[in-house]
Amino acid sequence: MPARSALVARIVRPLAEAGGGELLRTATAYLDGGRNLEATARVLFVHPNTVRYRLGRIAVLTGYDLGDPHDADTVHLAIRLGRLAEAGISGTASVARS
């Protein structure tokens, strides 16, 4: 449980608070969309260079580079855990059911 909270606190909260939540939306779209920069730009209705810029800001803010598969998986996990926490789901039994 502390590791989950730490991931959310270290990754999701700063992304949600920075830039009015645009960094969190960008990370979510990028990771949910298979890490495709152009597809992310289309989903967010922004230029691909904007996505590149935001990915750079995400790396600076969190220390995780979404271009690195391990870092991307870590951030994706943190975002999913944050979603579960928002929904009020906690514990492994609840996670296993969803």
N, C-alpha and C positions, 0 to 999 in steps of 0.2 A: 504494500500500500504506500509506503513512503516514497518508493521509486516512482510510482505512477504520479504522485503529487509533485515530485521534483521535476519530472519531465514536463508536466503541464506548466508548472511555475517557471521553468527555465526557457521553455520554447513557446508555448501557446500564448501565455499572458503577454509577453513582450510584443509578439506579433500582432495580437489583438489591439494593443494599446498604441502601437506605432502607426502613424499615417491614417488614422481613422479606421483601422482594421483592414486596409488595403493589402498589407503584407500577408496577413493571415488568409485573406481571400485568394491572393495570388498563389501562396504555397499550397493551399487546398486544391485549387484548380489545376495547378501544375502536377501535383502528386496524384490526384484522382484521375487526371487525364493521361496517365502513362508517361509523364515527364517529357511531354512534347511542347516545346516552346511556342510554335506557331498555333497549335490547337489551343493552348492556354490563352494566347493573345485574342483569338477569335471568341472564346468563351467570355472573356472579360471585356471585350470590345475596346481593346487597346492595341497599340503598335507592338510588334515583337521586341523592339528595343526597350519599351517600357517594362516588359516582362523581364528582360535581361537585367535592367537597372534594379528592379525590385528583388530579383534573385540575389544580386550582389548585396543589397541592403539586408536581406534576410541572413546572409552569411556573416556579415559584420555584426549584426544585432545578436544572433544566436550562437555563432561559432560553428554552425553546421552549413556545409556547402551542399545544396540540393543537387549539384552535378555529380557528387560522389554517392554511389549506391548505398553504402552503409549509412552515411549521414542522412540521405533522403529517406531511408527506411525508418530511421530513428525519429525524424521529424513527422513522418506520416503516422507512426505509432502514437506520438504525443498528441497529434491532432485528433486521432480517433479516441484516445483516452479522454481528451478534453470534451469531445462530443458526448461520450458516455457520462462524464461527470455532470455536464449540463442537463442531461436527461434524468439525472438522479439515480443512475445505475452504478452500483459499486459492488465490489467483491467478485471473485472469480466465477461463482455460480451464475451470477447475472450476466457476466460477459460471455460465458459459454452458451447461454440461451439465445443471445442476440445474433 
